[in-house]
Amino acid sequence: MRRFTILFALLVAIIPACAARPGDRLVYGLTLAPSGIDPHVNASSELGIPLTAVYDTLVYQDLSCNCFVAGLAERWEVSDDGLVYTFYLRQDIVFHDGIPFDAEAVRYNLERITSDDLASQKARFMLGPYDHAEVVDDYTIRIYLGEPFTPLLDALSQVYLGMASPAALAEWGEEYQLHQVGTGPYIFAEYVPGDHLLLRRNPDYAWGPEIYANETAQVEEIEFRFFVDPATRSPALETGEVQVMGEIPPQDASRLSESDDFAIVPAAVPGVSLMLFMNTARPPLDDVLVRQALLYGTDRQAIVTAIFADTSPVAYGPLAAATLGYEPAVQGMYPYNAERAADLLERAGWSDSDGDGIRDREGEPLVLDLYLMSWGYMPEIGQMAAAQWRAIGVDTVSQVVSYPEALSIASEGTHHLIPFTLSGSDPDILRKFFHSQALFNWSGVNDPEMDFWLEEAAQLGDRQQRVALYSRVQRQVMQQALVIPIRDYVNLNGISRRVQGLRFDAQGWFPQLIDVTLEDR
Amino acid sequence: MIEWVAPRRRPLPRQPITLLALAWLLLVVAVAALAPLLPVADPQAIDSLHALQPPGIAHVLGTDFLGRDILARLLWGGRWTLQMGGLALSLAIGIGLPLGLAAGSGGGRVDALLMRLVDAWLAFPPLLLAMAVVAILGTGLVSVAVAVGIAAVPPYARVARSIAREVRAQPYIEAAWSIGCSPWRIAVRHVFPNALPSLVAFTATQLGWLLLNGAALNFLGLGAPLGVPEWGSMLAEGRGYLRAAPWASGFPGLALTLTVLAANLVGDGLQEALG
């Protein structure tokens, strides 16, 4: 009898442990195994998918009002000259390692990000003309800028400028990416590079921004795994290996959304659309008529239908429609019109004199060098576009190159056409591509007027005035026919219908994991 | 006392499977050679309105994700694959055979030196070596053929050497020596004809591997230019559509499998018939 009592007591003790709800563990499929995941150092979007839940930021972007709301900072002030930002911090916040969050922690983080030793790939550049930070008192910090920089709040709302525990940063040094400590709703529990990353619920979390629906996280553990090969993604979802999977291939999306067990959560990603840069510095694309002919001769709708199964919008200008300051006037500018294209080419002096189907001028055939990266459906897009251009008498030599090769080709300007896309919620992203001194000036543009607009817009505090300038830039880019926009990026997230509440932040990439729940089925 | 045991030979006409395999290989070669004359669609014509059509009357083997005719691409694709295979094979034979025969007939230091070289060569997995060569030479038919061919040299040299050594140890070679035949005459009249059957059989088997390695490089995007039909790249392009359109990668996969299998069967059959 006594033995039974002990056994019974044991069972009673064990049962609650076993009775963990099935909703307690979520597996989330990522599409790239990043080489580094320190948000202050590395630049990939994938790192932010888990880490947005590990870190809090000083401010947050609220999509419903398109404004910034309190985060770690409960309020802030900007000086009239736009050079000094003062943040008043919340006083009830502790890092996952138990250390309280204060102004000194913010200063420590900003110092780390801007130090040359760290070689930050993204965070440093997001801070723009950052000069230094000053601790005013325990819970007040001032950021000083070298010149006005309106995108600062946008930058401070992103995980790349998330606040990490100074103690952990000091303790782990270069290994910090394996032992990250923040203040967010999830604790960084375990990371095996290339294999998995485990987050555990932070039970003490009570300082979330108003854009979060829940006070604390609902799912006990979230495990992230990597599915680099697109063909493996929907099978992993359908076999139950994962409950959420990013970047489902468009051809699998319709099947999943028609099923009773799965759904597609599309997330529009703001930034510059996927577009082909036309090198205006290299003949024959130095002729605006030829560039406009290529735009008229590209049936973008057909490309989006065939390759993206109409899951993402056709792009008409350099900014994705989901971006602040998008100028809708670009939509009517270059409707598909092969006759118009042929006409423009004739006017530019290109006609098919030898009857081989390819236009020529002074004995030179009209052949363009097209370089493509292997990801993002670029080879498929390139093949379709090349076939469409062939119909208007333009031949292409296509080559698929690696990303480093593409970067060197584009910076040397030996291309005629090369595609690119980049995400970002502030229209200042245009400056990276269309300023004459820009790193990604792959169109070889040199337009002093546009340079001025782009510089001015980054400094203006007034949103209306900024938007007006960016609108001019977008129209100018299209009038000058610098790019062939193809599509806006939409991340097709496949989910099991057990998953509820999956929403994405203003960047389009990063889920608000605190609000995700997993239902029993 | 030397006992001569004749190996069991089976002439080709008595090997129906080998004949079938041979017929398939000849068919593939013929179709590849005649592809421009065959009444099939343009393999590169994009028709996105008819993408991912199942096999039917308009498109016998269906269409891929850009609406291109799979049958036409298959026929034209074999052309690329076989040209590459033939070129690679010539290269492997051209380097491997003299290397192996020299080592095998020379013996001693020459043998040791050449075989250590081949050992070092063999230490690289063939596909990895081929990828490294493509990385240096760039993509395209010739560089893929060179890459695959160079990677196939060591097994060739090894086999040629062992066959040469085996033949060299035969009593009739000793007899030829003793009646005063010149080394040249021995090599040409005695060693080579007797080594030939084994080499032919090995060559047929090797062809299968070369085709497979070439297709693997194309599958990885390191071969034919974008859009040019090739079995390996067709396989790769169709892979994302396995659920929606299994024919897009199924047929090129089948063609590749059958051809490699046929090459191996022909190799085995020849070994039996000639060995």
Interface residues (C-beta under 8 A of the other chain):
Chain A: P230 A231 S234 P249 Q251 D252 R255 A302 I303 T305 A306 I307 L372 S374 P379 E380 G382 Q383 M384 A386 A387 S398 Q399 V400
Chain B: Q44 A45 I46 S48 A51 L52 F65 L66 G67 T139 G221 P225 L226 G227 R239 G240 Y241 L242 R243 A244
